[in-house]
Amino acid sequence: MHAAVYRGQSVVSVEEIPTPAIRPGEILIRVEACGICHTDLKKIEHNLLAPPRVYGHETAGMVVAVGAGVARFRPGDRVVAFHHIPCLECFYCRRKTYAQCPVYKKVGITAGFEPAGGGFAQYVRVMDWIVDRGVERIPEGVSFERATLVEPLNTCLKAVVQCDPQPEEFVLVMGQGPIGLMFTMLVHRTGARVAATDTIRERLAVSTLSGAEFAWDPGTLDVAAQVKALTVGRGADLVIVAASVPGIIGQAIACSRPGSRILLFAQTSATERIETSGADICVGERTLFGCYSASVDLQKESANLVFGGELPLDALISHCLPLVKIRSGFDLALHPGPKSLKIIVQPQRWS
């Protein structure tokens, strides 16, 4: 099969490797679509993990083989597969902090080499604990491309549940890339008032279609002043930081009221540093917290939201590229233009 193999030094090459062999309890999926996620791009661009690996974890495709003992799935099933699933029994699982579970931290899908998701390949092997609890069927009529959004939407839904926005609250979502737009859609569902920021004008237009009442370019106006003008001088009740640029945490604090919540969602690299006034947090009684990755408790709900059509998610998919053009997809995701949002790789396409 063909796969985009990370070879180190930020190099990814499309090459031929063996199709993975499955074991008892496992399934083999022919990958039809896989989204490009910035967490994978950070690992590639900053060489965070040792090569060789095949990345890609927003995976949708068709079951083509099942191992001994697999009863829930059969060849021909259209599915999405989560690459992280917790044990449900450990100290962290009992507290529902699933992303800290040792089993959750193990990647359970591979195209070969050290497991790393594998979705940037034509076939992936899904391991037994993922087969048991981390695979969802795609209904007929739902495209594989839309189905790739189940995993990223789950991560956003998990964060929104943790933030718990209320209908009377004013929420600022900073960054309107694909993840920020998902936040805008999900917060809008709660009845809260939503404002969004981004420096790309076209993304602001999509944010209004996604439920934002206000959409601002922080490069052209004072966002904190705008927020305070709309909140009787207080500031936002909740700020969701869905972008990672220098100084954005300070901007989030400036836009928030005393006693507010500030969620960090995009700060996933160990190289990123935060510097702010301690008094803004302590004296201002703000809560600064993070949320990371997907929740098994929300797996069905996130799948239903994607498959049911309640959210305008198709507007997020801007490019679908064959595997041989994956580097172009990386470049589009790393350096977004006016029309680039979610980039989908289609490993079965040749041109």
ZADO-1210 file (C-alpha; in nm, 4 decimals, padded with zeros to 6 digits):
<atoms>
<atom x="00.0000" y="00.0000" z="00.0000" code="MET" pos="1"/>
<atom x="00.0996" y="00.3646" z="-00.0188" code="HIS" pos="2"/>
<atom x="00.1539" y="00.5782" z="00.2901" code="ALA" pos="3"/>
<atom x="00.2907" y="00.9203" z="00.3812" code="ALA" pos="4"/>
<atom x="00.5815" y="00.8241" z="00.6064" code="VAL" pos="5"/>
<atom x="00.7413" y="01.0709" z="00.8443" code="TYR" pos="6"/>
<atom x="01.1173" y="01.0202" z="00.8105" code="ARG" pos="7"/>
<atom x="01.2457" y="01.2859" z="01.0507" code="GLY" pos="8"/>
<atom x="01.3756" y="01.6393" z="00.9982" code="GLN" pos="9"/>
<atom x="01.0203" y="01.7479" z="00.9051" code="SER" pos="10"/>
<atom x="01.0297" y="01.5198" z="00.5988" code="VAL" pos="11"/>
<atom x="00.7224" y="01.3187" z="00.4945" code="VAL" pos="12"/>
<atom x="00.7508" y="01.1020" z="00.1835" code="SER" pos="13"/>
<atom x="00.4815" y="00.9052" z="00.0056" code="VAL" pos="14"/>
<atom x="00.6169" y="00.5545" z="-00.0375" code="GLU" pos="15"/>
<atom x="00.5141" y="00.1918" z="-00.0615" code="GLU" pos="16"/>
<atom x="00.5050" y="-00.0067" z="00.2638" code="ILE" pos="17"/>
<atom x="00.3447" y="-00.3396" z="00.3626" code="PRO" pos="18"/>
<atom x="-00.0269" y="-00.3415" z="00.4333" code="THR" pos="19"/>
<atom x="-00.0551" y="-00.4096" z="00.8082" code="PRO" pos="20"/>
<atom x="-00.1547" y="-00.7587" z="00.9184" code="ALA" pos="21"/>
<atom x="-00.4294" y="-00.7787" z="01.1790" code="ILE" pos="22"/>
<atom x="-00.4428" y="-00.9980" z="01.4886" code="ARG" pos="23"/>
<atom x="-00.7351" y="-01.1561" z="01.6781" code="PRO" pos="24"/>
<atom x="-00.9822" y="-00.8913" z="01.7955" code="GLY" pos="25"/>
<atom x="-00.8618" y="-00.6359" z="01.5389" code="GLU" pos="26"/>
<atom x="-00.9973" y="-00.4951" z="01.2134" code="ILE" pos="27"/>
<atom x="-00.8393" y="-00.3617" z="00.8959" code="LEU" pos="28"/>
<atom x="-00.9851" y="-00.0406" z="00.7529" code="ILE" pos="29"/>
<atom x="-00.9381" y="00.0888" z="00.4003" code="ARG" pos="30"/>
<atom x="-00.8938" y="00.4597" z="00.4608" code="VAL" pos="31"/>
<atom x="-01.1183" y="00.6704" z="00.2392" code="GLU" pos="32"/>
<atom x="-01.0593" y="01.0066" z="00.4103" code="ALA" pos="33"/>
<atom x="-00.8430" y="01.1495" z="00.6890" code="CYS" pos="34"/>
<atom x="-00.8348" y="01.5070" z="00.8131" code="GLY" pos="35"/>
<atom x="-00.5108" y="01.6974" z="00.8659" code="ILE" pos="36"/>
<atom x="-00.4860" y="01.8054" z="01.2307" code="CYS" pos="37"/>
<atom x="-00.2471" y="02.0647" z="01.3713" code="HIS" pos="38"/>
<atom x="-00.1367" y="01.8310" z="01.6502" code="THR" pos="39"/>
<atom x="00.0117" y="01.6015" z="01.3848" code="ASP" pos="40"/>
<atom x="00.1629" y="01.8987" z="01.2028" code="LEU" pos="41"/>
<atom x="00.3364" y="02.0112" z="01.5226" code="LYS" pos="42"/>
<atom x="00.4869" y="01.6640" z="01.5644" code="LYS" pos="43"/>
<atom x="00.6134" y="01.6707" z="01.2056" code="ILE" pos="44"/>
<atom x="00.7350" y="02.0284" z="01.1834" code="GLU" pos="45"/>
<atom x="00.9046" y="02.0248" z="01.5254" code="HIS" pos="46"/>
<atom x="01.0226" y="01.6612" z="01.5096" code="ASN" pos="47"/>
<atom x="00.8599" y="01.5787" z="01.8423" code="LEU" pos="48"/>
<atom x="00.8594" y="01.1984" z="01.8000" code="LEU" pos="49"/>
<atom x="01.1166" y="00.9598" z="01.6584" code="ALA" pos="50"/>
<atom x="01.0718" y="00.8432" z="01.2963" code="PRO" pos="51"/>
<atom x="00.9540" y="00.6490" z="01.1084" code="PRO" pos="52"/>
<atom x="00.5807" y="00.6944" z="01.1669" code="ARG" pos="53"/>
<atom x="00.2602" y="00.7362" z="00.9716" code="VAL" pos="54"/>
<atom x="00.0468" y="01.0124" z="01.1205" code="TYR" pos="55"/>
<atom x="-00.3196" y="01.0985" z="01.0682" code="GLY" pos="56"/>
<atom x="-00.5916" y="01.0257" z="01.3228" code="HIS" pos="57"/>
<atom x="-00.9170" y="01.1740" z="01.1908" code="GLU" pos="58"/>
<atom x="-00.9867" y="00.8543" z="01.0026" code="THR" pos="59"/>
<atom x="-01.2921" y="00.7338" z="00.8124" code="ALA" pos="60"/>
<atom x="-01.3118" y="00.4324" z="00.5856" code="GLY" pos="61"/>
<atom x="-01.4458" y="00.0845" z="00.5196" code="MET" pos="62"/>
<atom x="-01.3789" y="-00.2385" z="00.7089" code="VAL" pos="63"/>
<atom x="-01.2120" y="-00.4849" z="00.4721" code="VAL" pos="64"/>
<atom x="-01.1055" y="-00.7604" z="00.7147" code="ALA" pos="65"/>
<atom x="-01.1844" y="-00.8665" z="01.0717" code="VAL" pos="66"/>
<atom x="-00.9738" y="-01.0722" z="01.3082" code="GLY" pos="67"/>
<atom x="-01.0808" y="-01.3796" z="01.5012" code="ALA" pos="68"/>
<atom x="-01.3359" y="-01.3027" z="01.7694" code="GLY" pos="69"/>
<atom x="-01.4674" y="-00.9782" z="01.6157" code="VAL" pos="70"/>
<atom x="-01.8472" y="-00.9927" z="01.6075" code="ALA" pos="71"/>
<atom x="-01.9536" y="-00.6270" z="01.5982" code="ARG" pos="72"/>
<atom x="-01.8087" y="-00.5460" z="01.2558" code="PHE" pos="73"/>
<atom x="-01.7828" y="-00.7141" z="00.9204" code="ARG" pos="74"/>
<atom x="-01.6276" y="-00.6291" z="00.5831" code="PRO" pos="75"/>
<atom x="-01.8200" y="-00.3540" z="00.4095" code="GLY" pos="76"/>
<atom x="-01.9048" y="-00.1577" z="00.7254" code="ASP" pos="77"/>
<atom x="-01.8403" y="00.2166" z="00.6897" code="ARG" pos="78"/>
<atom x="-01.6756" y="00.3420" z="01.0087" code="VAL" pos="79"/>
<atom x="-01.4828" y="00.6109" z="01.1911" code="VAL" pos="80"/>
<atom x="-01.2216" y="00.5043" z="01.4452" code="ALA" pos="81"/>
<atom x="-01.0825" y="00.6911" z="01.7456" code="PHE" pos="82"/>
<atom x="-00.7094" y="00.6381" z="01.7990" code="HIS" pos="83"/>
<atom x="-00.7232" y="00.6955" z="02.1775" code="HIS" pos="84"/>
<atom x="-00.9624" y="00.5028" z="02.4044" code="ILE" pos="85"/>
<atom x="-00.9229" y="00.4754" z="02.7847" code="PRO" pos="86"/>
<atom x="-00.9293" y="00.1657" z="03.0046" code="CYS" pos="87"/>
<atom x="-01.2274" y="00.2987" z="03.2099" code="LEU" pos="88"/>
<atom x="-01.0834" y="00.1431" z="03.5277" code="GLU" pos="89"/>
<atom x="-00.7741" y="00.3383" z="03.6403" code="CYS" pos="90"/>
<atom x="-00.7361" y="00.6309" z="03.8833" code="PHE" pos="91"/>
<atom x="-00.7844" y="00.8871" z="03.6035" code="TYR" pos="92"/>
<atom x="-01.0716" y="00.7070" z="03.4343" code="CYS" pos="93"/>
<atom x="-01.2638" y="00.6900" z="03.7617" code="ARG" pos="94"/>
<atom x="-01.2354" y="01.0690" z="03.7697" code="ARG" pos="95"/>
<atom x="-01.3250" y="01.0918" z="03.3974" code="LYS" pos="96"/>
<atom x="-00.9887" y="01.2544" z="03.3191" code="THR" pos="97"/>
<atom x="-00.9543" y="01.0108" z="03.0329" code="TYR" pos="98"/>
<atom x="-00.6699" y="01.1809" z="02.8447" code="ALA" pos="99"/>
<atom x="-00.4399" y="01.1074" z="03.1412" code="GLN" pos="100"/>
<atom x="-00.5153" y="00.7325" z="03.1429" code="CYS" pos="101"/>
<atom x="-00.2060" y="00.5210" z="03.0547" code="PRO" pos="102"/>
<atom x="-00.4108" y="00.3123" z="02.8095" code="VAL" pos="103"/>
<atom x="-00.5557" y="00.6270" z="02.6518" code="TYR" pos="104"/>
<atom x="-00.2039" y="00.7553" z="02.5916" code="LYS" pos="105"/>
<atom x="-00.1297" y="00.4425" z="02.3855" code="LYS" pos="106"/>
<atom x="-00.2188" y="00.4909" z="02.0197" code="VAL" pos="107"/>
<atom x="-00.4374" y="00.2026" z="01.9064" code="GLY" pos="108"/>
<atom x="-00.4342" y="00.2526" z="01.5287" code="ILE" pos="109"/>
<atom x="-00.1359" y="00.2057" z="01.2978" code="THR" pos="110"/>
<atom x="-00.0417" y="00.1798" z="00.9329" code="ALA" pos="111"/>
<atom x="00.2930" y="00.0355" z="01.0335" code="GLY" pos="112"/>
<atom x="00.5975" y="00.1357" z="01.2400" code="PHE" pos="113"/>
<atom x="00.5341" y="00.2872" z="01.5842" code="GLU" pos="114"/>
<atom x="00.1564" y="00.3470" z="01.6155" code="PRO" pos="115"/>
<atom x="00.0778" y="00.7101" z="01.5356" code="ALA" pos="116"/>
<atom x="-00.2736" y="00.7091" z="01.3945" code="GLY" pos="117"/>
<atom x="-00.1865" y="00.5893" z="01.0462" code="GLY" pos="118"/>
<atom x="-00.4650" y="00.7685" z="00.8603" code="GLY" pos="119"/>
<atom x="-00.2250" y="00.9101" z="00.6013" code="PHE" pos="120"/>
<atom x="-00.2124" y="00.5641" z="00.4442" code="ALA" pos="121"/>
<atom x="-00.4384" y="00.3428" z="00.2362" code="GLN" pos="122"/>
<atom x="-00.5035" y="00.0915" z="00.5157" code="TYR" pos="123"/>
<atom x="-00.4879" y="00.0968" z="00.8948" code="VAL" pos="124"/>
<atom x="-00.4874" y="-00.1758" z="01.1576" code="ARG" pos="125"/>
<atom x="-00.7249" y="-00.1013" z="01.4478" code="VAL" pos="126"/>
<atom x="-00.6257" y="-00.2726" z="01.7724" code="MET" pos="127"/>
<atom x="-00.8601" y="-00.4715" z="01.9924" code="ASP" pos="128"/>
<atom x="-00.9381" y="-00.2179" z="02.2668" code="TRP" pos="129"/>
<atom x="-01.0210" y="00.0408" z="02.0004" code="ILE" pos="130"/>
<atom x="-01.2435" y="-00.2108" z="01.8184" code="VAL" pos="131"/>
<atom x="-01.4247" y="-00.2777" z="02.1479" code="ASP" pos="132"/>
<atom x="-01.5001" y="00.0836" z="02.2407" code="ARG" pos="133"/>
<atom x="-01.3717" y="00.3288" z="01.9808" code="GLY" pos="134"/>
<atom x="-01.5337" y="00.2576" z="01.6422" code="VAL" pos="135"/>
<atom x="-01.8594" y="00.4138" z="01.5209" code="GLU" pos="136"/>
<atom x="-02.0576" y="00.3209" z="01.2100" code="ARG" pos="137"/>
<atom x="-02.1181" y="00.5871" z="00.9449" code="ILE" pos="138"/>
<atom x="-02.4812" y="00.5987" z="00.8281" code="PRO" pos="139"/>
<atom x="-02.5625" y="00.5716" z="00.4608" code="GLU" pos="140"/>
<atom x="-02.5789" y="00.9110" z="00.2974" code="GLY" pos="141"/>
<atom x="-02.3000" y="01.0587" z="00.5125" code="VAL" pos="142"/>
<atom x="-01.9752" y="01.1149" z="00.3243" code="SER" pos="143"/>
<atom x="-01.6450" y="00.9798" z="00.4500" code="PHE" pos="144"/>
<atom x="-01.5144" y="01.3379" z="00.4378" code="GLU" pos="145"/>
<atom x="-01.7817" y="01.4662" z="00.6763" code="ARG" pos="146"/>
<atom x="-01.7303" y="01.1608" z="00.8970" code="ALA" pos="147"/>
<atom x="-01.3651" y="01.2570" z="00.9578" code="THR" pos="148"/>
<atom x="-01.4978" y="01.5451" z="01.1689" code="LEU" pos="149"/>
<atom x="-01.6325" y="01.3142" z="01.4428" code="VAL" pos="150"/>
<atom x="-01.3041" y="01.2982" z="01.6353" code="GLU" pos="151"/>
<atom x="-01.2210" y="01.6728" z="01.6260" code="PRO" pos="152"/>
<atom x="-01.5815" y="01.7647" z="01.7083" code="LEU" pos="153"/>
<atom x="-01.5632" y="01.5322" z="02.0087" code="ASN" pos="154"/>
<atom x="-01.2596" y="01.7197" z="02.1407" code="THR" pos="155"/>
<atom x="-01.4465" y="02.0504" z="02.1111" code="CYS" pos="156"/>
<atom x="-01.7659" y="01.9112" z="02.2619" code="LEU" pos="157"/>
<atom x="-01.5662" y="01.7778" z="02.5574" code="LYS" pos="158"/>
<atom x="-01.4261" y="02.1269" z="02.6155" code="ALA" pos="159"/>
<atom x="-01.7664" y="02.2963" z="02.5834" code="VAL" pos="160"/>
<atom x="-01.9160" y="02.0545" z="02.8365" code="VAL" pos="161"/>
<atom x="-01.6273" y="02.1380" z="03.0692" code="GLN" pos="162"/>
<atom x="-01.6733" y="02.5139" z="03.0146" code="CYS" pos="163"/>
<atom x="-02.0505" y="02.4854" z="03.0636" code="ASP" pos="164"/>
<atom x="-02.1566" y="02.8113" z="02.8926" code="PRO" pos="165"/>
<atom x="-02.4941" y="02.9398" z="03.0080" code="GLN" pos="166"/>
<atom x="-02.7626" y="03.1025" z="02.7915" code="PRO" pos="167"/>
<atom x="-02.7141" y="03.4474" z="02.9467" code="GLU" pos="168"/>
<atom x="-02.3347" y="03.4451" z="02.9116" code="GLU" pos="169"/>
<atom x="-02.1109" y="03.6257" z="02.6629" code="PHE" pos="170"/>
<atom x="-01.8503" y="03.3925" z="02.5125" code="VAL" pos="171"/>
<atom x="-01.5496" y="03.4947" z="02.3041" code="LEU" pos="172"/>
<atom x="-01.3922" y="03.2335" z="02.0749" code="VAL" pos="173"/>
<atom x="-01.0426" y="03.3379" z="01.9680" code="MET" pos="174"/>
<atom x="-00.9454" y="03.1828" z="01.6350" code="GLY" pos="175"/>
<atom x="-01.1836" y="03.0678" z="01.3618" code="GLN" pos="176"/>
<atom x="-00.9964" y="02.7872" z="01.1977" code="GLY" pos="177"/>
<atom x="-01.1829" y="02.4541" z="01.1759" code="PRO" pos="178"/>
<atom x="-01.1576" y="02.3971" z="01.5526" code="ILE" pos="179"/>
<atom x="-01.2578" y="02.7525" z="01.6425" code="GLY" pos="180"/>
<atom x="-01.5565" y="02.7301" z="01.4087" code="LEU" pos="181"/>
<atom x="-01.6639" y="02.4053" z="01.5744" code="MET" pos="182"/>
<atom x="-01.6475" y="02.5855" z="01.9093" code="PHE" pos="183"/>
<atom x="-01.8601" y="02.8663" z="01.7682" code="THR" pos="184"/>
<atom x="-02.1223" y="02.6161" z="01.6488" code="MET" pos="185"/>
<atom x="-02.1282" y="02.4235" z="01.9768" code="LEU" pos="186"/>
<atom x="-02.1391" y="02.7306" z="02.2030" code="VAL" pos="187"/>
<atom x="-02.4153" y="02.8806" z="01.9885" code="HIS" pos="188"/>
<atom x="-02.6192" y="02.5634" z="02.0580" code="ARG" pos="189"/>
<atom x="-02.6119" y="02.6415" z="02.4306" code="THR" pos="190"/>
<atom x="-02.7909" y="02.9731" z="02.3824" code="GLY" pos="191"/>
<atom x="-02.4933" y="03.1838" z="02.4906" code="ALA" pos="192"/>
<atom x="-02.4016" y="03.4955" z="02.2932" code="ARG" pos="193"/>
<atom x="-02.0947" y="03.4250" z="02.0821" code="VAL" pos="194"/>
<atom x="-01.8292" y="03.6606" z="01.9482" code="ALA" pos="195"/>
<atom x="-01.5440" y="03.5337" z="01.7319" code="ALA" pos="196"/>
<atom x="-01.2060" y="03.6671" z="01.6241" code="THR" pos="197"/>
<atom x="-00.9722" y="03.5840" z="01.3388" code="ASP" pos="198"/>
<atom x="-00.7349" y="03.7732" z="01.1123" code="THR" pos="199"/>
<atom x="-00.8694" y="03.6077" z="00.7942" code="ILE" pos="200"/>
<atom x="-01.1783" y="03.7929" z="00.6727" code="ARG" pos="201"/>
<atom x="-01.3268" y="03.4925" z="00.4948" code="GLU" pos="202"/>
<atom x="-01.3186" y="03.2904" z="00.8176" code="ARG" pos="203"/>
<atom x="-01.5113" y="03.5631" z="00.9944" code="LEU" pos="204"/>
<atom x="-01.7827" y="03.5285" z="00.7310" code="ALA" pos="205"/>
<atom x="-01.8050" y="03.1545" z="00.8022" code="VAL" pos="206"/>
<atom x="-01.8185" y="03.2248" z="01.1757" code="SER" pos="207"/>
<atom x="-02.1363" y="03.4312" z="01.1369" code="THR" pos="208"/>
<atom x="-02.2934" y="03.1402" z="00.9478" code="LEU" pos="209"/>
<atom x="-02.1813" y="02.9158" z="01.2353" code="SER" pos="210"/>
<atom x="-02.3614" y="03.1149" z="01.5024" code="GLY" pos="211"/>
<atom x="-02.1344" y="03.4063" z="01.5936" code="ALA" pos="212"/>
<atom x="-02.3301" y="03.7224" z="01.6720" code="GLU" pos="213"/>
<atom x="-02.0139" y="03.9296" z="01.6325" code="PHE" pos="214"/>
<atom x="-01.7021" y="03.8569" z="01.4241" code="ALA" pos="215"/>
<atom x="-01.3925" y="04.0756" z="01.4551" code="TRP" pos="216"/>
<atom x="-01.0429" y="04.1021" z="01.3139" code="ASP" pos="217"/>
<atom x="-00.8096" y="04.1668" z="01.6106" code="PRO" pos="218"/>
<atom x="-00.5642" y="04.3322" z="01.3732" code="GLY" pos="219"/>
<atom x="-00.8034" y="04.6115" z="01.2872" code="THR" pos="220"/>
<atom x="-00.9838" y="04.6913" z="01.6140" code="LEU" pos="221"/>
<atom x="-00.9581" y="04.6666" z="01.9914" code="ASP" pos="222"/>
<atom x="-01.1405" y="04.3413" z="02.0708" code="VAL" pos="223"/>
<atom x="-01.1315" y="04.3980" z="02.4472" code="ALA" pos="224"/>
<atom x="-01.3013" y="04.7353" z="02.4025" code="ALA" pos="225"/>
<atom x="-01.5662" y="04.5792" z="02.1785" code="GLN" pos="226"/>
<atom x="-01.6387" y="04.3036" z="02.4299" code="VAL" pos="227"/>
<atom x="-01.6609" y="04.5454" z="02.7220" code="LYS" pos="228"/>
<atom x="-01.8921" y="04.7748" z="02.5278" code="ALA" pos="229"/>
<atom x="-02.1303" y="04.4822" z="02.4850" code="LEU" pos="230"/>
<atom x="-02.1107" y="04.3629" z="02.8462" code="THR" pos="231"/>
<atom x="-02.1690" y="04.6834" z="03.0452" code="VAL" pos="232"/>
<atom x="-01.7932" y="04.7255" z="03.0811" code="GLY" pos="233"/>
<atom x="-01.7312" y="04.3860" z="03.2423" code="ARG" pos="234"/>
<atom x="-01.5766" y="04.1630" z="02.9740" code="GLY" pos="235"/>
<atom x="-01.6512" y="03.8117" z="02.8520" code="ALA" pos="236"/>
<atom x="-01.7799" y="03.5475" z="03.0927" code="ASP" pos="237"/>
<atom x="-01.5888" y="03.2780" z="02.9041" code="LEU" pos="238"/>
<atom x="-01.2997" y="03.2970" z="02.6582" code="VAL" pos="239"/>
<atom x="-01.2038" y="02.9968" z="02.4463" code="ILE" pos="240"/>
<atom x="-00.8516" y="03.0195" z="02.3046" code="VAL" pos="241"/>
<atom x="-00.8615" y="02.8164" z="01.9831" code="ALA" pos="242"/>
<atom x="-00.5465" y="02.9605" z="01.8272" code="ALA" pos="243"/>
<atom x="-00.1810" y="02.9654" z="01.9239" code="SER" pos="244"/>
<atom x="00.0051" y="03.2895" z="01.8573" code="VAL" pos="245"/>
<atom x="00.2352" y="03.4947" z="02.0815" code="PRO" pos="246"/>
<atom x="00.0478" y="03.7111" z="02.3297" code="GLY" pos="247"/>
<atom x="-00.2932" y="03.5531" z="02.2794" code="ILE" pos="248"/>
<atom x="-00.3321" y="03.4532" z="02.6467" code="ILE" pos="249"/>
<atom x="-00.2792" y="03.8131" z="02.7495" code="GLY" pos="250"/>
<atom x="-00.5414" y="03.9169" z="02.4969" code="GLN" pos="251"/>
<atom x="-00.7819" y="03.6597" z="02.6381" code="ALA" pos="252"/>
<atom x="-00.7341" y="03.7938" z="02.9911" code="ILE" pos="253"/>
<atom x="-00.7832" y="04.1513" z="02.8704" code="ALA" pos="254"/>
<atom x="-01.1133" y="04.0506" z="02.7081" code="CYS" pos="255"/>
<atom x="-01.2446" y="03.8642" z="03.0131" code="SER" pos="256"/>
<atom x="-01.4208" y="03.9894" z="03.3234" code="ARG" pos="257"/>
<atom x="-01.3105" y="03.9239" z="03.6832" code="PRO" pos="258"/>
<atom x="-01.4322" y="03.5803" z="03.7864" code="GLY" pos="259"/>
<atom x="-01.4398" y="03.4538" z="03.4273" code="SER" pos="260"/>
<atom x="-01.3218" y="03.1220" z="03.2788" code="ARG" pos="261"/>
<atom x="-01.0467" y="03.1050" z="03.0186" code="ILE" pos="262"/>
<atom x="-00.9985" y="02.7784" z="02.8299" code="LEU" pos="263"/>
<atom x="-00.6671" y="02.6991" z="02.6608" code="LEU" pos="264"/>
<atom x="-00.7283" y="02.4550" z="02.3785" code="PHE" pos="265"/>
<atom x="-00.4578" y="02.5179" z="02.1184" code="ALA" pos="266"/>
<atom x="-00.1536" y="02.5251" z="02.3479" code="GLN" pos="267"/>
<atom x="-00.0482" y="02.1622" z="02.2946" code="THR" pos="268"/>
<atom x="00.3271" y="02.1954" z="02.2464" code="SER" pos="269"/>
<atom x="00.5728" y="02.1696" z="02.5366" code="ALA" pos="270"/>
<atom x="00.7703" y="02.4525" z="02.3752" code="THR" pos="271"/>
<atom x="00.4856" y="02.7035" z="02.4224" code="GLU" pos="272"/>
<atom x="00.5157" y="02.9330" z="02.7230" code="ARG" pos="273"/>
<atom x="00.2595" y="03.1539" z="02.8981" code="ILE" pos="274"/>
<atom x="00.3513" y="03.4745" z="03.0779" code="GLU" pos="275"/>
<atom x="00.0908" y="03.6889" z="03.2474" code="THR" pos="276"/>
<atom x="00.0266" y="03.8904" z="03.5599" code="SER" pos="277"/>
<atom x="-00.0395" y="03.6704" z="03.8597" code="GLY" pos="278"/>
<atom x="-00.2822" y="03.9312" z="03.9897" code="ALA" pos="279"/>
<atom x="-00.4965" y="03.8986" z="03.6778" code="ASP" pos="280"/>
<atom x="-00.5613" y="03.5395" z="03.7810" code="ILE" pos="281"/>
<atom x="-00.5458" y="03.5574" z="04.1601" code="CYS" pos="282"/>
<atom x="-00.6899" y="03.9001" z="04.2424" code="VAL" pos="283"/>
<atom x="-00.9158" y="03.8891" z="03.9372" code="GLY" pos="284"/>
<atom x="-01.0392" y="03.5433" z="04.0457" code="GLU" pos="285"/>
<atom x="-01.0200" y="03.4085" z="03.6921" code="ARG" pos="286"/>
<atom x="-01.0079" y="03.0367" z="03.6225" code="THR" pos="287"/>
<atom x="-00.7449" y="02.9411" z="03.3640" code="LEU" pos="288"/>
<atom x="-00.7668" y="02.5781" z="03.2531" code="PHE" pos="289"/>
<atom x="-00.7020" y="02.3377" z="02.9692" code="GLY" pos="290"/>
<atom x="-00.8877" y="02.0622" z="02.7914" code="CYS" pos="291"/>
<atom x="-00.7259" y="01.8047" z="02.5654" code="TYR" pos="292"/>
<atom x="-00.8358" y="01.5327" z="02.3260" code="SER" pos="293"/>
<atom x="-01.1599" y="01.3338" z="02.3040" code="ALA" pos="294"/>
<atom x="-01.3955" y="01.1820" z="02.5628" code="SER" pos="295"/>
<atom x="-01.5334" y="00.8315" z="02.5272" code="VAL" pos="296"/>
<atom x="-01.8415" y="00.9499" z="02.7196" code="ASP" pos="297"/>
<atom x="-01.9238" y="01.1894" z="02.4335" code="LEU" pos="298"/>
<atom x="-01.8390" y="00.9551" z="02.1470" code="GLN" pos="299"/>
<atom x="-02.1974" y="00.8723" z="02.0505" code="LYS" pos="300"/>
<atom x="-02.3158" y="01.2309" z="02.0909" code="GLU" pos="301"/>
<atom x="-02.0355" y="01.3719" z="01.8783" code="SER" pos="302"/>
<atom x="-02.1009" y="01.1116" z="01.6078" code="ALA" pos="303"/>
<atom x="-02.4717" y="01.1930" z="01.6097" code="ASN" pos="304"/>
<atom x="-02.4014" y="01.5654" z="01.5810" code="LEU" pos="305"/>
<atom x="-02.1819" y="01.5076" z="01.2764" code="VAL" pos="306"/>
<atom x="-02.4060" y="01.2493" z="01.1116" code="PHE" pos="307"/>
<atom x="-02.7356" y="01.4205" z="01.1938" code="GLY" pos="308"/>
<atom x="-02.6665" y="01.7415" z="01.0040" code="GLY" pos="309"/>
<atom x="-02.7594" y="01.9768" z="01.2893" code="GLU" pos="310"/>
<atom x="-02.4318" y="02.1679" z="01.2534" code="LEU" pos="311"/>
<atom x="-02.3167" y="02.3326" z="00.9254" code="PRO" pos="312"/>
<atom x="-01.9978" y="02.1248" z="00.9215" code="LEU" pos="313"/>
<atom x="-01.9704" y="02.0843" z="00.5449" code="ASP" pos="314"/>
<atom x="-01.8729" y="02.4525" z="00.5322" code="ALA" pos="315"/>
<atom x="-01.5497" y="02.3615" z="00.7140" code="LEU" pos="316"/>
<atom x="-01.4140" y="02.1298" z="00.4428" code="ILE" pos="317"/>
<atom x="-01.2259" y="02.3426" z="00.1928" code="SER" pos="318"/>
<atom x="-00.9859" y="02.0990" z="00.0214" code="HIS" pos="319"/>
<atom x="-00.9785" y="01.7261" z="-00.0554" code="CYS" pos="320"/>
<atom x="-00.6409" y="01.6053" z="-00.1828" code="LEU" pos="321"/>
<atom x="-00.4926" y="01.2729" z="-00.2951" code="PRO" pos="322"/>
<atom x="-00.2211" y="01.1197" z="-00.0797" code="LEU" pos="323"/>
<atom x="00.0522" y="01.2170" z="-00.3268" code="VAL" pos="324"/>
<atom x="-00.0309" y="01.5843" z="-00.2621" code="LYS" pos="325"/>
<atom x="-00.0251" y="01.5592" z="00.1169" code="ILE" pos="326"/>
<atom x="00.2648" y="01.8037" z="00.1474" code="ARG" pos="327"/>
<atom x="00.0520" y="02.0651" z="-00.0286" code="SER" pos="328"/>
<atom x="-00.2167" y="01.9893" z="00.2281" code="GLY" pos="329"/>
<atom x="00.0301" y="02.0444" z="00.5119" code="PHE" pos="330"/>
<atom x="00.1345" y="02.3765" z="00.3607" code="ASP" pos="331"/>
<atom x="-00.2281" y="02.4891" z="00.3283" code="LEU" pos="332"/>
<atom x="-00.2962" y="02.3983" z="00.6918" code="ALA" pos="333"/>
<atom x="00.0222" y="02.5639" z="00.8207" code="LEU" pos="334"/>
<atom x="-00.0164" y="02.8777" z="00.6065" code="HIS" pos="335"/>
<atom x="-00.3912" y="02.9192" z="00.5582" code="PRO" pos="336"/>
<atom x="-00.5162" y="03.1402" z="00.2824" code="GLY" pos="337"/>
<atom x="-00.8524" y="03.3113" z="00.2364" code="PRO" pos="338"/>
<atom x="-01.0289" y="02.9920" z="00.1324" code="LYS" pos="339"/>
<atom x="-00.8501" y="02.7184" z="00.3270" code="SER" pos="340"/>
<atom x="-01.0100" y="02.5577" z="00.6309" code="LEU" pos="341"/>
<atom x="-01.0228" y="02.1814" z="00.6878" code="LYS" pos="342"/>
<atom x="-00.7912" y="01.9855" z="00.4592" code="ILE" pos="343"/>
<atom x="-00.8891" y="01.6232" z="00.3909" code="ILE" pos="344"/>
<atom x="-00.6555" y="01.3586" z="00.2491" code="VAL" pos="345"/>
<atom x="-00.8132" y="01.0854" z="00.0348" code="GLN" pos="346"/>
<atom x="-00.5604" y="00.7975" z="00.0260" code="PRO" pos="347"/>
<atom x="-00.7461" y="00.5964" z="-00.2401" code="GLN" pos="348"/>
<atom x="-00.7292" y="00.8840" z="-00.4921" code="ARG" pos="349"/>
<atom x="-00.4446" y="00.8956" z="-00.7393" code="TRP" pos="350"/>
<atom x="-00.4964" y="01.2461" z="-00.8780" code="SER" pos="351"/>
</atoms>
